[in-house]
Amino acid sequence: MSKSDKQSLRYSDYYWCMSLKDFIEWVEADDDQEPATSYSDQR
């Protein structure tokens, strides 16, 4: 996924698996890596 593709994504679709900071860094990174995911255990 290119940087221009990522810039059209909405954080609201990703907030469940990554922080806003991580989302911004992933979108700004000019690479094809998958986003980092961070899960919180809410049991």
N, C-alpha and C positions, 0 to 999 in steps of 0.2 A: 504494500500500500504506500503510495507516494505521499509526500508532504502535502501536496495540493488536495489529494483525496482525504487525508486526515483532517484538513482544515474545514471540510464541509460536515464533519461529524459533530454531534451534539454531546456535551458532557452528560446531559440527563440520561443518555442511553448507556453510560459507562459508570455512573456514580456508585453503583452497587458493588463494583469490583476494583475500583481504584480511586485514590484521592484526587482532588482537583489539581494539586501540584504535580502528581504523577501524570495525569492526563495532559496537562499543558506541556510538560517536558517531552512526552511521547509525540504530541502533535508537532512541536517545534523541532524535534530531531529529524534530520533529513536522511532517514534510513527506512528500511522495510521490516524492521523488527516488530514482533508482536508486542502489544502493550504489557507492561508489568501488572500483575494482579495482586491485590492485597485483600485478603479476606479477614473479617473479624468474626470471632466465634461468639455468637449471640445466644447461647443456650442458657 
